[in-house]
Amino acid sequence: MQTIDMKWLEPDVKGCREIAAALTEVELAELGTALLRTCRMSCCSVPPPVLAVELIGATPRSWGDAHRAFSDVRDATLQFDQAQTPGSDPTYQLLFVAENTAKVIYNATNPIGPFDASSGMHLLISVAHFVRVRGVPELRTTIASLVEEALARATTRKE
Protein backbone atom coordinates (compact mmCIF):
# COMPACT_ATOMS: atom_id res chain seq x y z
CA MET A 1 0.00 0.00 0.00
CA GLN A 2 2.92 2.39 0.50
CA THR A 3 3.08 3.21 -3.23
CA ILE A 4 -0.45 4.64 -3.23
CA ASP A 5 -0.48 6.49 0.10
CA MET A 6 -0.13 9.96 -1.40
CA LYS A 7 -0.82 9.29 -5.08
CA TRP A 8 -4.51 8.66 -4.38
CA LEU A 9 -4.81 12.36 -3.50
CA GLU A 10 -4.17 13.40 -7.12
CA PRO A 11 -6.84 11.73 -7.36
CA ASP A 12 -5.74 8.38 -8.68
CA VAL A 13 -8.80 6.19 -9.26
CA LYS A 14 -6.81 2.95 -9.11
CA GLY A 15 -5.20 3.98 -5.82
CA CYS A 16 -8.56 5.02 -4.36
CA ARG A 17 -10.07 1.70 -5.43
CA GLU A 18 -7.21 -0.25 -3.81
CA ILE A 19 -7.47 1.66 -0.55
CA ALA A 20 -11.24 1.13 -0.37
CA ALA A 21 -10.81 -2.57 -1.14
CA ALA A 22 -8.33 -2.96 1.72
CA LEU A 23 -10.89 -1.77 4.28
CA THR A 24 -14.01 -3.42 5.65
CA GLU A 25 -17.36 -1.62 5.38
CA VAL A 26 -17.10 -0.61 9.05
CA GLU A 27 -13.53 0.64 8.59
CA LEU A 28 -14.68 2.68 5.57
CA ALA A 29 -17.51 4.18 7.63
CA GLU A 30 -15.11 5.12 10.42
CA LEU A 31 -12.56 6.54 7.99
CA GLY A 32 -15.26 8.39 6.07
CA THR A 33 -16.49 10.03 9.26
CA ALA A 34 -12.95 11.10 10.20
CA LEU A 35 -12.31 12.43 6.68
CA LEU A 36 -15.60 14.34 6.63
CA ARG A 37 -14.87 15.86 10.05
CA THR A 38 -11.42 16.99 8.90
CA CYS A 39 -12.75 18.45 5.65
CA ARG A 40 -15.62 20.16 7.46
CA MET A 41 -13.25 21.77 9.95
CA SER A 42 -11.32 23.38 7.08
CA CYS A 43 -14.46 24.81 5.47
CA CYS A 44 -15.92 28.16 6.57
CA SER A 45 -19.48 27.42 5.39
CA VAL A 46 -21.05 24.09 6.34
CA PRO A 47 -24.61 23.17 5.36
CA PRO A 48 -26.57 21.50 8.22
CA PRO A 49 -26.97 18.15 6.37
CA VAL A 50 -23.16 17.78 6.40
CA LEU A 51 -23.15 18.08 10.18
CA ALA A 52 -25.94 15.50 10.37
CA VAL A 53 -23.88 12.97 8.41
CA GLU A 54 -20.89 13.58 10.66
CA LEU A 55 -23.01 13.11 13.79
CA ILE A 56 -24.52 9.89 12.41
CA GLY A 57 -21.05 8.60 11.57
CA ALA A 58 -19.84 9.32 15.08
CA THR A 59 -22.72 7.30 16.55
CA PRO A 60 -22.65 3.73 15.16
CA ARG A 61 -26.10 2.89 16.52
CA SER A 62 -27.41 5.69 14.25
CA TRP A 63 -25.74 4.44 11.07
CA GLY A 64 -29.06 3.21 9.69
CA ASP A 65 -30.09 6.89 9.48
CA ALA A 66 -27.35 7.55 6.93
CA HIS A 67 -29.66 6.79 3.98
CA ARG A 68 -31.99 9.63 4.97
CA ALA A 69 -28.98 11.85 5.64
CA PHE A 70 -27.67 11.09 2.15
CA SER A 71 -30.99 12.28 0.70
CA ASP A 72 -30.79 15.50 2.70
CA VAL A 73 -27.22 16.18 1.55
CA ARG A 74 -28.20 15.32 -2.02
CA ASP A 75 -31.02 17.89 -1.85
CA ALA A 76 -28.48 20.52 -0.77
CA THR A 77 -26.10 19.46 -3.55
CA LEU A 78 -28.88 19.83 -6.12
CA GLN A 79 -29.53 23.36 -4.87
CA PHE A 80 -25.86 24.17 -5.43
CA ASP A 81 -26.13 22.58 -8.89
CA GLN A 82 -29.16 24.71 -9.76
CA ALA A 83 -27.29 27.81 -8.63
CA GLN A 84 -24.47 26.79 -11.00
CA THR A 85 -21.95 26.79 -8.17
CA PRO A 86 -18.41 26.49 -9.52
CA GLY A 87 -16.47 23.30 -8.80
CA SER A 88 -13.88 25.44 -7.04
CA ASP A 89 -16.32 26.21 -4.21
CA PRO A 90 -15.15 24.32 -1.07
CA THR A 91 -18.67 24.06 0.38
CA TYR A 92 -19.90 22.50 -2.86
CA GLN A 93 -17.05 19.96 -2.77
CA LEU A 94 -17.75 19.28 0.92
CA LEU A 95 -21.28 18.21 -0.04
CA PHE A 96 -19.83 15.46 -2.26
CA VAL A 97 -17.65 14.27 0.61
CA ALA A 98 -20.74 14.18 2.84
CA GLU A 99 -22.81 12.32 0.23
CA ASN A 100 -20.18 9.63 -0.16
CA THR A 101 -19.60 9.43 3.58
CA ALA A 102 -23.31 8.83 4.11
CA LYS A 103 -23.17 6.03 1.54
CA VAL A 104 -20.29 4.18 3.19
CA ILE A 105 -21.84 4.62 6.63
CA TYR A 106 -25.13 3.18 5.43
CA ASN A 107 -23.40 0.31 3.63
CA ALA A 108 -21.67 -0.61 6.91
CA THR A 109 -25.09 -1.60 8.31
CA ASN A 110 -25.29 -4.46 5.76
CA PRO A 111 -28.61 -3.21 4.40
CA ILE A 112 -30.79 -5.13 1.96
CA GLY A 113 -30.41 -2.32 -0.57
CA PRO A 114 -26.90 -0.87 -0.17
CA PHE A 115 -25.48 2.00 -2.16
CA ASP A 116 -23.14 1.03 -4.99
CA ALA A 117 -20.11 -1.08 -4.09
CA SER A 118 -17.76 1.64 -5.35
CA SER A 119 -18.92 4.14 -2.71
CA GLY A 120 -15.62 3.85 -0.80
CA MET A 121 -13.62 4.66 -3.91
CA HIS A 122 -15.92 7.62 -4.67
CA LEU A 123 -15.51 8.86 -1.10
CA LEU A 124 -11.73 8.96 -1.49
CA ILE A 125 -12.01 10.66 -4.89
CA SER A 126 -14.35 13.32 -3.46
CA VAL A 127 -11.97 13.90 -0.55
CA ALA A 128 -9.06 14.29 -2.99
CA HIS A 129 -11.07 16.87 -4.97
CA PHE A 130 -11.91 18.74 -1.77
CA VAL A 131 -8.26 18.78 -0.70
CA ARG A 132 -7.21 20.06 -4.13
CA VAL A 133 -9.84 22.83 -4.06
CA ARG A 134 -8.83 23.93 -0.54
CA GLY A 135 -5.14 23.97 -1.49
CA VAL A 136 -3.98 23.82 2.12
CA PRO A 137 -0.84 21.67 2.54
CA GLU A 138 -1.62 20.89 6.20
CA LEU A 139 -5.04 19.56 5.20
CA ARG A 140 -3.45 17.27 2.62
CA THR A 141 -1.02 15.96 5.25
CA THR A 142 -3.77 15.37 7.81
CA ILE A 143 -6.01 13.59 5.30
CA ALA A 144 -3.12 11.40 4.11
CA SER A 145 -2.32 10.50 7.73
CA LEU A 146 -5.92 9.46 8.41
CA VAL A 147 -5.87 7.12 5.41
CA GLU A 148 -2.44 5.72 6.33
CA GLU A 149 -3.64 5.03 9.89
CA ALA A 150 -6.77 3.25 8.61
CA LEU A 151 -4.66 1.12 6.28
CA ALA A 152 -2.25 0.28 9.11
CA ARG A 153 -5.16 -0.82 11.33
CA ALA A 154 -6.54 -2.93 8.46
CA THR A 155 -3.13 -4.56 7.95
CA THR A 156 -2.91 -5.34 11.68
CA ARG A 157 -6.43 -6.82 11.59
CA LYS A 158 -5.46 -9.13 8.73
CA GLU A 159 -2.32 -10.43 10.48
N, C-alpha and C positions, 0 to 999 in steps of 0.2 A: 504494500500500500504506500510506502514511502514515495514512490515516483509520482503519485497523483495527489499528494497532500496539498500542494499549492496550485498545481495546474488546473484543478477543478474550478478554481475561482476565476478563470479566464472568460467565460465558463467553458469547460471541456465536457461535452455530453458524455463521452465514454468514461471519463474519470468520475463524473457525478453518478453515473449508472453503477459503476463498480463500488463506490462508497455506499450507496443505498443498498446494494445487494449484500454487502458485508454485515449489515445491521438487521436485527429482528424488527418486527413491526413496533414493538414496545420501545426499543432503542431509538428507532426513527422518531417516534412520538416525543420521547424525552429530548432528543437532539433538536427536533423541530421547535419545541417550546423554548429551549435555550437560545436557539438562533433567532427566533421571533423576538424574544425579550431583548436580546442584544441589538438587533436592528431597530426595534421600537425606541430604545433608549437613545439612539443616535438621530432620531427624527424629531423635528420640532412640532409637527402637526400629526396627531394620531387619531384616526376615526374610532369611535367607541367600539365597533365590531372587532377591531384588531385587539383591543384590550380584553374583550370577551373571549376570544380564542386563546389568548395567553393565560387567562384565568382558568379556563377549562383544561388546558394542557398542564397546568400546575396542580390540578386536582384530579388524579386518575379516576376516582369514582364518578367524575362528571364527563369522562371522555365520550360517552354516548351522545352528549349534547353537541358534539363537534359538527355533526351533519347540519343541524340548524344554524350553528355559528358560521359554517361555510356559506350557507345561503345568505345570511346577513352581510357577510363580507362581500360576497358576489354582487349583492344589490348595490353596495357602496362603490365597488369597482365599476359597475355599469354606469353609475352616475358620473364617475370620472371619465369614462369612455364617451358618454354623451356630451360632456363639456369639452371634449377633445383635448384632454390633459396631455401634455407632452411626456414622452417616456423618460425624460430627464427629471421629472418631478419625484422626489424621494417618497412622498406620501403615497403616490400612485404605485410605485414599486413595492412599498411596504404592504399594500393591499394584496399583491400577488404572493408575497411571503406568507401572509396570514391565511390566504385561501389554501395554499399548499400545506401549511402547517395543520389547518383544520382537517384536511384530507388524511394526512398520515396519523393524526390523533384518532380520528374515527376508525380508520383501518385497523388500528391496534386493538379495537374492541372485538375483532373477528366477526363483523356483521355479516348478515346474509347477503346484503347488497353493498359491497365495499366500493370505494372509489377506485379508479384505475390503478393497476399494479405499478405503474411508473410514477406514482405520486411522490415517492421519495426522491427520485431523480429530479423531478420538476421542482421540488422544494429547494434542492441544492442549486439548481439553475437560477431560480428566482432570487435566492440569497446572493448568488454571485452577481446578478444584475443590480441588485440593491447596493451591494458593496461598491461596484463600479460607479454607479450614479453618485453615491455619497463622496467617493474619492478621498476618504480619510484613511491614511495608512494604519493607524491604531485599530480601526474597525476591522480592516482586513486581517490584521494579526490576531485579534481576539476571535474572530469567526474561524480562522484556520485552526487556532488552538482548540476551540470547542469540537471541531470535527476530528482533529487528531486524538483528543481525549476519548471521544466516543469510539473511534476505531481501536484504540488501545484497550478499552474495556471489552469490546467485542472479541478482540484477539485473546484476551485473558479468559473470557467465557468459553471460548472454543478449545482452550488447552486443557 
